[in-house]
Amino acid sequence: MLRGIYKNLKKMKILWITPYLGTHYGGPGKVIIELVQEISKLNISVDVITTNANGKDRLNYTLKSWIVYKNYKIQYFPCWYRNDLIVSPSLLRWLISHKMNYDIIHTNTIFCPLIFIAQWICRISRIPYIITPHGMLEPWALSHKAWKKKYYYALFEKPALQQASAIQVLSRTESENMKDLALKTPRVVIPNGIHPPKFAKLANPDIFFHQFPTTRNKTLILFLGRLDPKKGLDLLAPAFAKVHRQFPQTHLVIAGPDNIGFLPTAKRYFTQAGCLDAVTFTGMLTGALKYAALAAATLYVAPSYSEGFSMSVLEGMASGLPCIITTGCNFPEAAEAKAAHVVAIDSDAIADALIECLNHPQQAKAMGNRAREFIFQNYTWEQAAKKLIRVYTAIIEKKPLPEDLTYSQ
């Protein structure tokens, strides 16, 4: 239906701006590329501008020149950066020169001066812009380094948010958590998704066992995510220790990159809990090896304090795994659909849910099957792209935002 609509309209031109696409910064880069790819398939012109920042390294792309993909293009700009502070005068100069070529500018992340200046350029040029915070306005995120964020938010972020055409949130819980910020800007709920064909057939788990032979013949519990304080590994360590004492054949796989030097702290959690020997840290898994890890696992666990909307949770559920996730994952819909155990942010609650699944494997398997169908039916990138295009269209045509996507306060 959308294809037919847009064949009869002037081709929409959207510019996405993000300070980074590098893997060092976690999930936002992947989410942006997935959405851009899907949007561009629907007769929408999408360009992306970003920097070559990537933690201690820099992305190795040609700079200040379009890299053309099948349906969209990306331009990388040189930058100076320290930690999450990223400065790119050349990107901003390009934006000033080319901003009028676009109908809407879609900005990503907050607490980033580069993005704030881009939004200011939009405002003085009367170009509508959308903001996707990617979970950075969650209560836990705001409390982390709160003394810095409090004043920056009041001076810069709140005015930018108030003047946006819309704020895209990833879940209704994320939107509810923003109520105390007293923002008048409409919030549209458009969650992340998956590509069902990638999960139509599970990978061969032997690929994972060959790479990590000590995990073979174990009951694997999989954690898939960055090593970061907000991911709740301090909660998972005592929870897994409790599980392992009751089920000695269990083995925990911690699969994710260590971008901030958190690995020694994470290992100390499991050493103090007395279960480090039953834990394997794999580093970041990608491609066939990641899908093999999902196929090898018996259970999936996400003990997070805070998430925008976790991609790895969607992948665990799409793989048919019984999933234990905390309320910090912002996915109450999974509990409502009886597609996952959604528990309090508490080590005992996490342990009890894992033990329940291990004690009742048939019920756990049934929950995993429900999860797989639930994700396939409701959380795909194609669905997310179509929802976002409806929002773009309403903004361009100066019409009310779609009621079924707009959060009512």
DOLOBA-225343 format. One record per atom (N, C-alpha, C): residue in one letter; x, y, z. Coordinates in pm, whole numbers, plus 50000, padded with zeros to 5 digits. Example, Ala and Ser with C-alpha at 12.3 -4.5 7.8 and 13.67 -1.06 7.14 Angstrom:
a513194943150780
a512304955050780
a513204967050780
s512854977550708
s513674989450714
s512905000350787
This chain:
m500824987950000
m500005000050000
m500865012650000
l501905013150088
l502765024750094
l503495027249964
r503895016549894
r504575018349767
r503705026049668
g502425022149663
g501495028849573
g501285043349609
i501195046249738
i500985060049782
i502145068849738
y503375064049760
y504515072649735
y504905073549589
k504405064749504
k504595066449361
k503825078549310
n502775082249382
n501945093449340
n502315106549409
l503335106449489
l503755118449559
l505155122449516
k505465135349534
k506835139849518
k507725131449609
k508845126849559
k509695117949638
k510205124949764
m509905118949876
m510305124450004
m511815123250021
k512445133650075
k513885133550098
k514155135550246
i514785125650308
i515045125650452
i516545125350475
l517005133350569
l518405132950612
l518465127950755
w519255117550777
w519525112550912
w520885117650956
i520955122351081
i522225126851138
i522475119051266
t523655113451277
t524075106551399
t525545109651424
p525955111451549
p527375114351573
p528285102451546
y527705090551540
y528535078551520
y527695067151464
l528395058351395
l527835045551353
l528705033951399
g529835036951460
g530785026751500
g530245017451606
t530725005151605
t530274994951701
t530664998251845
h531675006751864
h532095010551999
h530925016252080
y529985022752012
y528915029752081
y527655021352097
g527745008452068
g526634999552095
g525594999151985
g524324997052026
g523254993951933
g522745004851840
p522795017851877
p522195028051791
p522655027651646
g523935025351622
g524425025051484
g523745014151403
k523605002351460
k522934991251390
k521474994451365
v520815000151464
v519405003651451
v519205013651337
i520055023851333
i519945034151230
i520075028151090
i521085019751071
i521295013750938
i520125004750899
e519634996850993
e518514987950963
e517284995950919
l516975006750991
l515805014750957
l515985022150824
v517155027750805
v517435034850680
v517295025450560
q517805013450574
q517695003650465
q516235000850431
e515414998850533
e514004995650508
e513235007650453
i513485019450507
i512795031450458
i513115033950312
s514375032050276
s514795035050139
s514205025550037
k513705014050082
k513065004649989
k511685009349944
l511155019550013
l509765023849991
l509695037049916
n510585038749819
n510585050549732
n510845063449810
i511615062449918
i511995074049998
i513495076249980
s513895088549955
s515315091749944
s515885094250084
v516845086250123
v517425087350258
v518945088850247
d519465099550307
d520905101550320
d521265101450468
v522475097050499
v522965096750636
v524285104250642
i524415113450738
i525715119550763
i526135116450906
t527425113750922
t527955109551052
t529445112451056
t530105108151161
t531555110051172
t532265096451171
n533585097051169
n534375084651170
n534785080551310
a534115086051413
a534425082451552
a534095067851578
n534965061251656
n534705047251696
n535565043551816
g535375050851925
g536135047952045
g537605051152027
k538485041952061
k539925044252049
k540395044251904
d539595038551818
d539945037851676
d539105047951598
r539315047951466
r538475055751376
r537995046651264
l536785049051217
l536285041151107
l537095043950981
n537395033550908
n538245034750791
n537405036050664
y536775047750648
y535975050650529
y536515063150461
t536255064350333
t536555076750262
t535735087950324
l536355099250352
l535705110150421
l535205120750323
k534115127550363
k533535138750288
k533215135150144
s532745122850126
s532335118049994
s531245107550015
w530215107649931
w529125098249947
w529565084049920
i529195075050008
i529325060649985
i527935055649952
v527755050949830
v526435047649780
v526145032849799
y525045029849866
y524575016149883
y523385014049790
k522685003149804
k521644999649707
k520575010349696
n520035014649810
n518925024049808
n519175036749889
y520365038249947
y520645049850030
y522145052850023
k522565063850085
k523995066950086
k524395073250219
i525675071750252
i526225076650379
i527465085050349
q527615095950422
q528825104050413
q529435105350553
y530715101650564
y531445102650690
y532295115250690
f532385121550806
f533155133850819
f534225132050927
p535365138550909
p536405137851013
p535935145051139
c536475140951251
c536045147151377
c537155146551480
w537015154751581
w537805153651703
w536875148351810
y537365138951889
y536505133851995
y537305128952114
r536655129852227
r537195124252351
r536015118052425
n536105104952446
n534985097452501
n533745099652413
d532655104852469
d531435106852390
d531315121052336
l532275129652363
l532255143252310
l532845142952170
i532005145952071
i532405145051930
i532175158651864
v533215163751797
v533145176851731
v533535175051584
s532705180051494
s532985178951350
s532545191651278
p533425201751269
p533065213951196
p532715211351050
s533385201850987
s533105199350845
s531705193650824
l531235185350916
l529865180250906
l528865191650917
l529095200751011
l528155211851030
l528185221450912
r529365223750855
r529445232350736
r528665226150621
w528795212950606
w528045206150499
w526545207650523
l526115206050648
l524695207050680
l524165221050648
i524915231150683
i524485244950655
i524285246950504
s525145241050424
s525085242850279
s523995234650212
h523615223050272
h522725213650202
h521395211250272
k521155217950383
k519965214950464
k518665216750387
m518615226450294
m517375229250225
m517015218650122
n517895208950100
n517615198150005
n516695187450064
y516355188750194
y515645177950261
y514315182850319
d513345173550324
d512025176650379
d512005175650531
i512745166150585
i512815163850730
i514245159650763
i514705163650881
i515995159050931
i515745150951057
h516255138851058
h516035129451168
h517345128451247
t517345133751371
t518555133951453
t518525122551554
n519705117851590
n519835106151677
n520785109051792
t520375104551910
t521045106052040
t520875120252093
i521135121752222
i521125134852286
i522375135852373
f522495147052445
f523705150052523
f524935149752432
c524765155152314
c525845155552216
c525825169452151
p526825177952176
p526815191452119
p526685191751967
l527275181951899
l527175181451753
l525715180551709
i524925172151777
i523525170551741
i522725182951782
f523035188651898
f522325200751940
f522515211951838
i523725213751788
i523985224351689
i523245221251559
a523215208551520
a522455204751400
a520985208251416
q520435205851534
q519025209151559
q518815224251557
w519765231751609
w519675246351605
w519665251351461
i520485245251376
i520505248751233
i519135246051172
c518525234951208
c517175231851159
c516175242451201
r516245246551327
r515265256051378
r515365269551308
i516565274751292
i516695288051229
i516375287351080
s516435275251023
s516105273550881
s514675268950860
r513925267050970
r512535262650966
r512375249150894
i513305240250922
i513225226650869
i512775217550983
p511705209850966
p511255201151075
p512285190351107
y512415187251234
y513325176651274
y512675167551378
i513115155151377
i512685144851470
i513885141151556
i513625137351680
i514695132951770
i514415118651814
t515425110051803
t515375096751863
t516435096051972
p516055095952101
p517035096052210
p517775082852230
h517225071752178
h517835058452196
h518035055052344
g517015057952424
g517055054152565
g517835063552655
m518355074652601
m519205083452682
m518425092552776
l517085092052767
l516255099552862
l515615090352965
e516065077952970
e515595068753073
e516085073153211
p515315070653317
p515725075053451
p517125070653490
w517475057853462
w518825053253499
w519885060953421
a519635063153291
a520605070353208
a520785084753257
l519675091153296
l519775104853345
l520485105553480
s520355095053560
s521015095053692
s522505092153682
h522945086353570
h524355083253550
h525075096153511
k526045100353591
k526735113153573
k525715124653575
a524805123853669
a523675133153675
a524105147653690
w525195150153761
w525615164053785
w525965171053656
k526455163653557
k526745169553426
k525475171553345
k524625161353347
k523465161353259
k522385171253303
k522255173553433
k521195182153483
k521225195953418
y522385202353419
y522485215953366
y522495215953213
y523155206153155
y523185205353008
y521775203252954
y521005194753020
y519635192152976
y518805204952983
a518875212053094
a518065224053111
a518425234953010
l519715236452983
l520155247252895
l520005243852746
f520255231352711
f520345227952568
f519315217552524
e519265206352593
e518455195252543
e516955198052552
k516495203352663
k515055205452675
k514515215152569
p515165226652544
p514665235252436
p514655228352299
a515675220252272
a515725213152143
a514615202852134
l514355195852243
l513285185952245
l511905192552231
q511735204052297
q510455210952293
q510095215752153
q511095218652072
q510845224351940
q510925214051827
a511125201551863
a511115190951761
a509695188351714
s509565183051593
s508235179451541
s507705167051610
a508615158251654
a508225145951724
a509455140051790
i509225132451896
i510265124451959
i509915109851935
q510805102651870
q510555088451849
q511085080651968
v510205073852040
v510615065152149
v510455050752103
l511125041752171
l511185027852126
l510185018852196
s509545024052301
s508545016152372
s507615025452446
r506435020552481
r505505028852557
r506055031452697
t506845022052751
t507445024152883
t508445035552879
e509255036052772
e510195047152758
e509445060452756
s508315060652686
s507515072952681
s506965076552819
e506435066552891
e505905068953025
e506985074053120
n508205068953103
n509305073053189
n509735087453164
m509285093253053
m509635107053020
m508625117153073
k507545112353137
k506495121453181
k507005132153277
d507935128553364
d508445138153462
d509265149253397
l509645147553271
l510415157853202
l509525169153152
a508205167053157
a507225177453123
a507435183152983
l507655174352887
l507835178552748
l506485178852677
k506235189152600
k504985190352526
k505075184052387
t506265180752342
t506455175152209
t505785161452200
p505025158852094
p504395145552081
p505445134552069
r505135123252130
r506045111752126
r505385100552045
v506095095551948
v505595084451868
v506355071851906
v505615061151927
v506205048451971
v506465039751848
i507725038251813
i508115029851700
i509295021251746
p509035008751781
p510095000251837
p511044994851731
n512154989551779
n513104982651691
n512494969651641
g513204963251549
g512674950851492
g513764941051455
i513344930551387
i514274920451336
i513894917451191
h514764910251121
h514454905150988
h514074890451002
p512794887050990
p512364873151011
p513154862750931
p513554865250805
p514304854850732
p515594850550803
k516204859650879
k517444856150949
k517194846151062
f515944845051106
f515614836151217
f514664825051175
a514404824151045
a513474813850997
a514014799951026
k515324798251016
k515974785451045
k517144788051139
l517184781051250
l518244783051347
l519584778351291
a520644785251331
a521994782051285
a522474768851346
n523584764051297
n524204751851349
n524984755251476
p524584750151592
p525294753651715
p526734748751719
d527084738851635
d528454733851635
d529454744651598
i529014754851524
i529914765951490
i530374772851618
f529464774451712
f529814780651840
f530654771251925
f530254758551933
f530994748952016
f532414746751966
h532614747551835
h533954746051781
h534844757551826
q534264769551832
q535034781351872
q535244781652024
f534274776552100
f534344776852246
f534054762752299
p535004753552287
p534764739352317
p534394736552462
t534784745152557
t534464742552698
t532964744052726
t532234749752632
t530784751552652
t529984739452603
r530634730252532
r529914718752477
r529384709752590
n528214704152567
n527554695152664
n527174702052794
k527024715252788
k526554723052902
k525164728552872
t524454732152977
t523184739252962
t523524754152963
l523474760152844
l523994773752829
l522934784252856
i523314793952938
i522514806052961
i523264817352893
l522604824352804
l523274834252719
l522924848452760
f523964856552781
f523844870952793
f524474876852668
l523724885052596
l524204890652470
l524124905852478
g525264912352498
g525234926952510
g526594932352550
r526724945552544
r527974952152582
r528284949952730
l529574949952763
l529984949852903
l529934964352951
d528934967353031
d528664981253069
d527944981153203
p528144991353287
p527484991253418
p525964989953411
k525334995553307
k523874995253303
k523314981453267
k524154972353221
k523674959353176
k523384949653290
g523734953253413
g523324945253528
g524134932653554
l525384932553512
l526214920653539
l526484918853688
d526414929753765
d526554928553910
d525374921153971
l524214921753905
l523044914053949
l523104899753898
l523624898153776
l523654884953715
l524624875553787
a525724880853838
a526724872253902
a526144864454021
p525564871054122
p524984863254233
p523774854954189
a523034859754090
a521884852054039
a522364839053977
f523394839953892
f523894827853828
f524554818553929
a525234824054028
a525844815554131
a524764807154201
k523644813254229
k522524805954291
k521994795054199
v521874798154070
v521414788353972
v522414776853959
h523694780253953
h524734770253929
h524834760454046
r524604765154167
r524654756054282
r523554745554271
q522404749354218
q521294739854206
q521384731654077
f521984737453973
f522114730753843
f523564731753798
p524424722653846
p525864723653819
p526224722553670
q525324717353587
q525634715953444
q525444729053368
t524914739253435
t524704752053366
t526024759253345
h526074767053240
h527264774853206
h526774788053147
l527344798953193
l526934812253149
l527874817353039
v527294821852930
v528064827652819
v527794842752818
i528834850552839
i528754865152833
i529314869252697
a528434872752606
a528834875652468
a528614890552438
g529684897952429
g529564912152399
g530904919052407
p531014930552342
p532294937652340
p532554945052471
d533834947152500
d534244955052616
d534834968152564
n533964977952542
n534404990452481
n534945000452581
i534674998452711
i535065008552810
i535995002752917
g536574991152891
g537484985052988
g536784979753111
f535564974653094
f534754969953207
f534974955253239
l535704948053153
l535864933553171
l536434929753308
p537514936053356
p538034932253489
p536994933653600
t536184944253593
t535134946153694
t534094935153683
a533694931953558
a532704921453538
a533204908053590
k534454904853562
k535014892153611
k535074891953763
r535344903453823
r535394904053970
r534034900754031
y532944905053965
y531604901754015
y531434886554027
f531854879353922
f531664864853920
f532664857754011
t533854863454027
t534814857854122
t534264858954265
q533734870554298
q533184872554432
q531974863654457
a531224860754350
a530064851954364
a530444837154366
g531714834154334
g532214820454339
g531834811854219
c531604817954103
c531164810053988
c531914813453859
l533064820153868
l533774824353748
l534164812653659
d534464801053719
d534864789353640
d533744784353548
a532524788353576
a531374783853495
a530894794953401
v531774804553373
v531424815953287
v532444817053175
t531964819053053
t532834821452938
t532534835352882
f533564843652875
f533474856752810
f533974855152667
t533104857352571
t533474854652431
t533944866952356
g533704878952411
g533874890852330
g532684892452237
m532784901952146
m531674904752056
m531504893351955
l530264888951938
l529944878651839
l529124885051727
t529474881951605
t528734887251491
t528464876051391
g527564878851297
g527314869751186
g526924855851230
a527484845951161
a527124831951184
a527434827551327
l528514833051385
l528904829051521
l527864833751623
k527314845651603
k526264850551695
k525014841851685
y524604838951562
y523404830751544
y523624816551597
a524854811551587
a525174798451642
a525094798551795
a525514809651856
a525404810952002
a523954810652046
l523094817551971
l521664817452002
l521094803351988
a521574796051888
a521084782251867
a521614772851974
a522794775552027
a523404766752128
a522814768852267
a522244780552290
a521764783952424
a520454776952458
t520254775052587
t518994769852640
t518114781052692
l518734791052754
l518024802452809
l518754815252771
y518004826252770
y518574839452745
y518264848252866
v519224856752905
v519004865353021
v519484879552989
a518654889453028
a519014903653014
a518714910453147
p519724912053234
p519494917453368
p519634932653377
s519334939853270
s519654954053258
s518934962953359
y519644973453398
y519034984253474
y518234993453383
s518694994853258
s518065004453168
s518355000753023
e517325001452940
e517454999652795
e516475009052726
g516835013352604
g515835019752521
g514855009052475
f515364999952393
f514604988152353
f515624978552294
s515934968152367
s517094959852338
s516954951552211
m517914953252120
m517964944952000
m518244930552036
s519124928252132
s519494914452164
s518334906952227
v517464913852301
v516264907352355
v515374902652240
l515184911252141
l514384907252024
l515004895051956
e516334894851944
e517004883751878
e516884870851958
g516984872052091
g516804860152175
g515394854452162
m514404863152163
m513014858552152
m512724853152012
a513254859751909
a513054855051771
a513714841551748
s514714838251828
s515374825251819
s514624814351893
g513524818151959
g512724808352032
g513264804952169
l514134813252224
l514694810452356
l513754815252466
p513604807652573
p512944812952693
p513794824352747
c513194836052762
c513954847952798
c513554853052936
i514574856553015
i514374862853144
i514934876953132
i514064886953138
i514484900753123
i513934908953238
t514604919953269
t514144928453379
t513184939153327
t512514945553421
t511634956753386
t512424968153322
g513724968753347
g514564978953286
g514704977453136
c514304966053082
c514364963852937
c513194970352863
n512244975952937
n511124983352876
n510294974952780
f509964962752822
f509214954052732
f508084947052808
p507154954652868
p506044948252940
p505144940352847
e505144943852716
e504324936552620
e504694921852614
a505964918752639
a506404904752638
a505754896952751
a505624903352867
a504964896752979
a503474895252952
e502864905652894
e501434905052864
e501104893852766
a502024891252673
a501834880652574
a502314867052626
k502774866552751
k503344854452811
k504454848752723
a505264858252670
a506344854552579
a507714855852644
a507774860152769
a509034861152843
a508724863052990
h509704859853074
h509604863253216
h510174877353232
v509334886753272
v509784900353299
v509794902153450
v510994904053506
v511154903753651
v511714916953702
a511664918653833
a512204930653896
a513724931253875
i514254943353888
i515714945253875
i516344941054007
d516504927954022
d516894922054150
d517514908354123
s518634905354186
s519344892954157
s518534880554195
d517804880954306
d516994869454346
d515864867054246
a515244877854198
a514154876454101
a514674870353971
i515864874553929
i516474869053808
i516774854153828
a517384850853942
a517724836953970
a516474828153976
d515444832754043
d514224824854057
d513584821853921
a513594831653831
a513014829453699
a513844819553618
l515154820453628
l516024810753559
l515784796653614
i515704795453745
i515484782353808
i514124776753768
e513104785253762
e511784780453720
e511834774653579
c512554781253489
c512674776053351
c513424762753349
l514464761553430
l515244749253432
l514464737853499
n513634741153593
n512804730953659
n511634726253572
h511204734953480
h510044731953396
h510394734353249
p511234725653192
p511734728153055
p510634728352948
q509584720352964
q508524720352863
q507764733552861
q507444738652979
q506774751652985
q507684762752933
a508974761652963
a509934771552913
a510014771152761
k510034759052706
k510074757752560
k508824763652496
a507664761452558
a506414767052505
a506464782352508
m507044787952613
m507174802452620
m508094807552510
g509174800352484
g510074804152376
g509394803752240
n508554793852219
n507804793052092
n506834804852078
r506174808452189
r505284820152185
r506074832852155
a507254833752215
a508094845552193
a508454847052046
r508814836151984
r509214836351843
r508074841651756
e506874836351776
e505724840851697
e505364855351729
f505464859051854
f505144872651898
f506054882851828
i507334879851822
i508274889051758
i508034889451608
f507874877951545
f507654877551400
f506414885651360
q505394885351443
q504134892051409
q504154906951438
n504964911251535
n504834925051583
n506094933551576
y507254927651559
y508494935451571
y509444932351456
t509154938151340
t510044936551224
t510484950451178
w511604950851108
w512094963651056
w511144969350950
e510514960750873
e509574965550772
e508424973050838
q507874967450946
q506784974151018
q507254987551075
a508454987751134
a508975000151192
a509145010851085
a509675007150968
a509885016750860
a508565022750812
k507545014450796
k506245019350749
k505625028950851
k505785026050979
k505275035151081
k506005048651076
l507315048151059
l508085060551056
l507735068950933
i507495062550821
i507095069850701
i505755076750722
r504845070450792
r503555076850823
r503775089550906
v504725089050998
v505035100851079
v505655111650992
y506635108050907
y507245117850817
y506175124650732
t505265116650676
t504235121850586
t503345131850658
a502925128650780
a502075137750857
a502785150850884
i504075150250917
i504825162450947
i504975171050822
i505335164850711
i505515172350586
i504205178750541
e503115171450555
e501805176550512
e501125184950620
k501835186950733
k501335195050844
k499975190150894
k499905177050909
k498705170650960
k498995164651098
p497965161151175
p498205154751304
p498965141551288
l499795138551384
l500535125851381
l499565114151396
p499895102551341
p499005090951351
p498655087751496
e497355086951525
e496905084951663
e497365071551719
d497425061251635
d497795048051686
d499275047151722
l500065056951681
l501495056951712
l501845067251820
t500945076651843
t501245087751933
t500885084352075
y501825086652164
y501585083952307
y500715094852364
s499625090952430
s498715100552493
s499095102152638
q499355114452681
q499795116852818
q498605115952914
